[in-house]
């Protein structure tokens, strides 16, 4: 096991961005005091674990169970993984079980006696894999093979299949190979051994409800919380994300609606224009139809419909062969039903595009706002050259931080609004959304256009006034959304 010390635990603590509305204009000293006594941020109320700390946590939990369940540590890891690393749930089921062997077989720790092979007691026999007559080795299921075959099999499972839950190599046998056998059969192959350890730790995190990997690229750390819920957490790398779904923090929309929204965006956004231009709806069952030939005589492929109609006018095809029938002349009475259905479909598409375009616009603006940090740094350096301290110029960086948070919040308000049913509460939400959007645009425009021309004496007060107001509008919107969740007053179309 890798060495362990206190540095394996990274406690990430940062102060809240909220400032007092009654702060004086010259708040350099006040900001310095805030840094010494930061209010507790819910995002940092968690523990960040690196690989060594994760391995220690996993081994400690295995040792705790091993003091009660007298089986090997490797088998206990399999058992705990089967119960999502919930020690209490494992022990409760074990105590309630009348047949311990049956309980262990269900977790594939003990072999099914009906599928066991014949023991060879360490004799030299012909390997069923490579047909060499050598000393064989095997598991509790009594399925034996030579050590080189075991080594090749386990190496393939670890390095190619990327799994630490490895079944016996005998076809049809579901017994899982415990860790002790894996290590002994792999031998001194450090590459495979290290890979197996990493996969075991990954399984510990992936199946544990209280752990989640940080989604930031090349981070490699995991977040540990005391209870599982949809909440914002922050890694040591400053990545803030939702613990429930692993996506970046997405208030006010919940994880379930966000998943639906992202799926819809992936499915619909690239094809919506093509659908609008190249498809029509069956006038009878309203299924979407694409024309794949030059003939205008269409037959609906819906087996429950099979109606025949004209692609041009969407009217029934039967009279089109008569000389008295005129398809070139628009007949409102004939096409009204089809036209209404198609208009309804187009209206639904236009509604989706309304929210999608605004969602993507704020996402793009959020990416572009990152350029502000460069221009703000230049301004901060200039202000420090004009007798201002480092702590006094941090209000500019804070303004950009708040601007980015407001952009992200606005982006997800459109996913929230897309599914929201029209009620009095939804109108209040849209008013708050409008106020936040207007204030955010004003702050963004000021930082982009007026930052270079503004007098240094008045710049600080103006920036602080603007970002405090923007932050206040964001707080009002999110508070209203949270109250709606608590009171169950939001109603959604799904």
N, C-alpha and C positions, 0 to 999 in steps of 0.2 A: 504494500500500500504506500502511496506517495506520502512524503512528510507533510506535517500540518503545523501551522502556527496561526497566530491571531490575524495576520495579514491576509489569510484566505477569505476572511469575511470582509466585504466592502460595505460599510454603512454610508449610504449616500444621503446627505441631508442638505437641503437648500432652503432659503427663505422664501416666503410667499412674495408674489409680485404686488400684492395690494399695499397701497400707501394710504395714510390718513388723509381725508379730504381737508382737514384743518391744518395741514402742514404749512409752515411758513415758506416764503419764496426762496429764501436761501437755506436749503435743506441739506447742505453737505454734511453738517454735524448729525442731523437726524438720520440721514442714510447710513452714516457710519455706525450709529447706535443700533439701527435695524440689523446690520450685519452681525453685531455681537450677540443680539438677542432675537434670532429669527423665529417667527411663529411657525408652528408645526404644519408642514405641508402634507396633506393626505397622500400625495404621490410618492413621498419618500418614507412612508410608514411601512417599510418592508425591508427585507434583507437581500443583498446581492451576493450570490455565491459563485466562486470560480470553480474550476474542475476539481481541484484538491479538496475544497470544502464540500462539494457535492459528494465526492467519494467517501469522505469522512462521515457525512450525514447518512449515506446509504449503509455503510458498514456498521455504524452505531445502531441503526434500526435493526439490522440483521442480527447483531449481537444481543439486543434486547429480546428478540423473539427466540433466539437460540437457547436462552436461559430457561425458557418455558417449554419449547418444542425440541425434543432431543433428536434432531436430525442435522445433517451437514449444513454448513453456511450456504453452499451453492444451491441446495434444495430449498432452503428458506428464501433465498432470493427469488426463485421461481414461484414459490407460494405467495410471497408479498406482491410480486408483479401481477399474479392472477387476481389479487384483491386490491389492485390499484394502489399498493403501498399504504393501505389503511390497516394499521396494526390491530386496532380495536375490532374492526370487522372480521379480520382473519381469526383472532382468538375467540371471538364470540361464536363464529361458525364452528370452530374446532371443538369448543366446549359443548355445543348443542348436538354435535354429531355422535350418533351411537356406534358408528363403524368408522374408525379412524382410517383404516386401509382404503375404504371406499372414498373417503374424503380426499385422501392423498392421490388416489387414482384419478379423481375428477380434475385435479390440478396438474395431472400428468407428471407427478413426482415419483409415484410408484407404478410399476408396470402392470398391465392387465395380464393376469395369469393365463387367460385363454389365448393370448397372443405371444407368449414367451417361447423362446427357442430352447434348444437342448444345451445344457452346460458342458463345457469341455475341460474345466478344471485345470486350465493352464497347460494343456497338452499341445503338442505340435500337430496341427491338422491342416487340411487344405482350406485356404481363405476363400470364402464364397464370392469375393469381389475380384481378386486378381489370380486366384487358383494356385497361389504359391503355398507350399507346405512349410509353415512357420509357426512360431508360438503366437497364439491368438489372444486377444483381449476384448472385453466387452462390458456391458452395463448390467443393471439389475434385471433387465428383460432377457438376459442370457443370449443376446444376439451378438455374435463374435465376428471379428475381422482382424487382420494384421494391423500392426501399428502404422505402417506407411499408408495404408488405405484410410485409416481413421484420420491421420494427419492431413491427407489431401482433401478428404471430405470436409473436415472442420475448417480448414483454410479457405475452401471455396465458400462455405456458408458465411464466414466472417468477412472476408475481403470482397466477395462478389455479391452475395445476397444481403450483406450488411445487417445481420441479425445476431442477437445474443441469445435468442430462444431457439435452440437447435434441437431438432428431433433426431432420434436414433436413425442410423444410416440404413437400417433394414426396412424395406418397403412395407408400409402398412402399420408399422410400429410408431405410436405417437408419444412414447416416453421422451421427455426432454432431458438432454445431457446436462448434468449439473456442472457447476463451475470447476470443481476439483478435477473431474474427468477431462474437461476441455483443456485445462492448463497442463495436465500430465501428458495428454495425448498429443498436444501441439509441440511439446518439448521446449527447446531453447530458442524458438522462433520469436524474437522480441517484437517484430513487426505485427505478427498475428496476435500475440498476447496483448500488446498495447491497444490494438484495434478492438479486441474483444472487451477490454476494460472500458474504452470510450463508448462502445455500443451498450454496455451494461449501464453506464451512467446516463446515457441518452434515454434508455428505457425507463430508468428511475424517474427522470424528469417528465418524459412524455406521458406516462401513465399516472403520475402523481397529481392530484387535484390542487395541491398547494404549491406547485412549482410550475414555472413556465420559462422557456428560453427567451432571452432578449432577441427581438426580431432584427436588431441592427446588424449590418453586414460585418463579419469578422469580429464580433464581440465575444461570443463563446461563454457568456455568463448567464446565470439563471436567477429568476426572482422568486423569493420565498415569502409567502404571506401566511397570516394566521387563520384566515378563512377565505373560501373561494366566493367571489362575487364579481360583477361587472364594475370595475373601479380603475382609476388611473394609477399606474405605478411608474417609477422612474429608475432606470438602470444607472450604474456608475458611469456609463458612457454618455449620459444625459438624454438617452432615448426614452421618451414617454409614450406609453402604450396602454391599451386596455388589457387587463389581466384575463378577462373572460374569453375574449376571442383572439387576442394577440395582434389585432390591428392597431394602428395609431389611435390615440384617444379621440373619440368621435362624438362626444356630447354635442347636441341633445339627443341624437338618434340612438336607439338601443341596438344591441348586437344582432338581434334577429332581423330587424328591419334593414339594418346596414347590409347584412348578407343578401337579403332579397334585392336591395338596390344595386349593389355591386354586380350581382348576377345579371340583373336586367340591363345594366349598362354594358356589360360584356357581350350580352346576347343581342341587344337591340341597337346600340348606338351606331355601329358600322353598317348595319343593313337597313336602317329605318328609311333612308332616302331611296334606296333601291326598291324596297317594298312599296313605297308611296308611288313610284313611277312605273313599276312593272307588274303589279298584281291587282286583282279585283276580287270581290267577294261574290260567292254564289248567291243569287237572288232569293234562293229558297232556304238554305241552311246557314248561309253567311260564312262558310269556311273560305279561307284565303286560297286563291287559285292563281297559278302562273301559266301563261300561254306559252306552249313549247312548239307550236307549229304555225303555219300561215293561215290555216282555216279558221273561220270565225265561229264554226259550229262547236260548241263546248259541251262536254259531258262531265258533270261533277263526279269526282273520284270517291266521294263519301258514299260508302255502301248503303247507308241509311237514307240517302237522298237520290243520287243518280239522275238528277234533273238535267234536262238539255236546254241550253239557252244560247243567245247570241252574245259574243264577246263585245260587239260594238254597242248595242243598246241594252244589254242585260235582260232583254225580254225573252219569252219562251220561243224556242226554235221552230216549232211546228208550223206557224203561219208564214215563215220566211220563204217557203217555196211557192207561195201563191202570188199571182201577178198583182192582186189588189193591195198586197201588204207593202208598206213603205217604211223601210228601216232607216232611210237617210233623213227622215223628218222626225224631229224630236217630239215625243208624245209624253207629256208630263204625267198623265194618268197611268200609263203603263209602267213607267220607270220609277214612280215615286217611292215605292217600298224599297227597291234596291238602292236608290239614291240616298234615302234616309239612313239605311244601314251603313252604307259606305261613308257617308258624312260623319256618322257616329264613330266609325273606326278611325277616320282621319282626325277627328277632334281629340280622340284619346291619344293618338300619336303626337299631335301638336302639344297637348298638355305635358306629355312625357318630355318632349324636346325642350319645353319651356324650363322645366326644373333641371334637366340634364345640362343644358347650355350654361345655366347660371352656376351649377355645381362645378363644371369644368372651368369656367371663367375664374372663379375664386381659387381653384386649384392651381391654375396657371399664374395668377397674381401672387399666390403664396410662394411659388418657385422664384418669381421675379423679385419679390421683396427681399430675397436673400442678397441681392446686389446692394441693397441699402446698407448692409453692414460695412461694406468697403468704403462707401462715401461717408458714413457716420464716423468711421475710424479716423478718416482724414480730418473731419471737423473736430473730433475730440483731441487729436494731436495739436491742432491749431489753437484750441481753447486752452490747452495746458501750457502752451508757449506764451499765452497772454495771462499768466499768473493764476490760473485756476488749477486746483489740485486734481489728482486722478479720480478721487471719490466724487468730486463735484461734477465731473463731466459724464458720469455713468448714466445720467438721466437720458442721454441720447440712445445708448444701447438698450436701455429699458423700454424706450418708446418703440423701437423696432421689434423687441420681443413681444410687447403687447399687441402691436399691429399684426404680427404673424399669428398670434393666438386668436385674434378676432377674425382674421381671414379663414383660419381653419374651422372655427366655430360656424361662421357664415356658410362655408362650404357644406357642412353636414346639416345645417338647418334646411337646406333644399332637399336633401334626402328625407329628412323628417317630414317636411311639408308635403312632399309628393304623396305620401300614404295617409296624410291627415285628413279626416272627414271635416266638412264645413260645419262649424259650430260657432257659438259666441266666443269660446275659448280660442278657437283657431284664428279668429279675427284679431284678438288681442296679441296672439303670437305673431301674426303677420305685421302688426303695427310695431312690435318690438324689433322684429327682424328688419323692418324698413329703417327704424331709427338707428340701429346698430350699423347697418350697411352705409347709411349716409355719413355717420360719424367716422366710420372706418375709412371711407373714401377721402374725407376731408383731411384726416391725419396722414394718409398715404400721400396725398397731393402735397401737403405742406412739407413732409420730409423729403420728397423727391424734387420739388421745384423751388421752395422758399428757403431751404436750409442754407444754401450758399450766399443768399442775398440778405439774410436777416442779420440785424445788429446783434453782437454777442451779448449785450446787456439785456436785451428783451427776449433773446432766443430761448433761454432756459425757462422763463415763466410761460411763454406761449406753448412750448412743447409739453411742459408739465400739465398745463390746463387742458390741452387737447387729449393727451393720453389718459388723464384721469377721467375725463368725460367718456371716452371710448370704453374704458374699462368698466365704468359704471353701467353703461348701456348693455355691455356683454353680461355683467352680473345680473341685471334685471331680467334679461331674456332667459338665462339659464335657471335663475330662481323660479321664474314662472313655469318653465318646463318641468323642473323637479317637483314643484307643487302639484302640477297636473298628474304626474306619475303617482305621487303619494295619495291623491284624492281619486285616482282612477277616472279622471275626467277627459282623458284623450281617447279618441275613437279613430281607428285606422281602417283604410281600405287595403286589402291584401290580395 
